[in-house]
Amino acid sequence: MRCFNCGAEIEPNSVACPRCGAGVRRPNADMTAEQPPLRQSGYNMRPNQPPRGMTPLYSEPIGQPVSVLRWVGRMFLPWIPIVGGLVYFIMIIVWACGDKFDETSKNWAIASIIMIAFNLLVTIVIFCIFYAVFMALFNDASVQRDLQMFFDSVPYNI
């Protein structure tokens, strides 16, 4: 018996073609056992590959991965004084909202925006806590007296 897909010889009790993996069609009474293959005999299809013109249901993302050097450049951009932080923030907003960037860069930009917002929130909370503690501490008269005694004891001619 021959495979209907690639024309390879198949044993009578096989369930699938050993060459291309296609399921075996059993001949009916009106079909002959020696049916010619549907494809040209010279066509060599690789196993587990869809035929031409058909796309698999799953697919790997198309495009090149971002290189390590580009990731390092993106990470060092905010370190440039004054301008770097502003350029970095504008860059990640454009990447997060734009449609022409690859999925990895878009996800990285969204995660960066979330982390910036979280860091800003934590910084504000910590600043408020320290400010409240210092204001409470330095408004105490005994602390102010002790600080004055310390500064009076420091020699000024050093």
LINRA-V151302 format. One record per backbone hydrogen bond with DSSP energy under -1.0 kcal/mol. CO is the residue of the C=O (numbers start at 0). NH is the residue of the N-H. E is the energy in kcal/mol with one decimal. If there is no record, write none. Layout:
((CO	NH	E) (CO	NH	E))
//
This chain:
((0	9	-3.5) (3	37	-1.7) (7	2	-2.6) (10	13	-1.7) (14	23	-2.3) (16	20	-1.4) (21	16	-2.7) (32	34	-1.2) (39	42	-1.2) (45	48	-1.2) (50	53	-1.8) (66	70	-2.0) (67	71	-2.6) (68	72	-2.4) (69	73	-2.4) (70	74	-2.0) (71	75	-2.0) (72	76	-1.2) (75	78	-1.4) (76	79	-1.5) (80	82	-2.7) (81	85	-1.0) (82	86	-2.8) (83	87	-2.8) (84	88	-2.3) (85	89	-2.4) (86	90	-2.6) (87	91	-2.4) (88	92	-1.7) (89	93	-2.4) (90	94	-2.4) (91	95	-2.3) (92	96	-1.9) (93	97	-2.1) (101	105	-2.1) (102	106	-2.6) (103	107	-2.4) (104	108	-2.3) (105	109	-2.2) (106	110	-2.5) (107	111	-2.2) (108	112	-2.2) (109	113	-2.1) (110	114	-2.4) (111	115	-2.5) (112	116	-2.3) (113	117	-2.4) (114	118	-2.9) (115	119	-2.5) (116	120	-2.2) (117	121	-2.6) (118	122	-2.4) (119	123	-2.2) (120	124	-2.3) (121	125	-2.6) (122	126	-2.5) (123	127	-2.4) (124	128	-2.2) (125	129	-2.6) (126	130	-2.7) (127	131	-2.3) (128	132	-2.4) (129	133	-2.8) (130	134	-2.5) (131	135	-2.1) (132	136	-2.4) (133	137	-3.0) (134	138	-1.0) (136	139	-1.0) (139	143	-1.9) (140	144	-2.1) (141	145	-2.3) (142	146	-2.3) (143	147	-2.0) (144	148	-2.3) (145	149	-2.1) (146	150	-2.5) (147	151	-2.0) (148	152	-1.4))
//
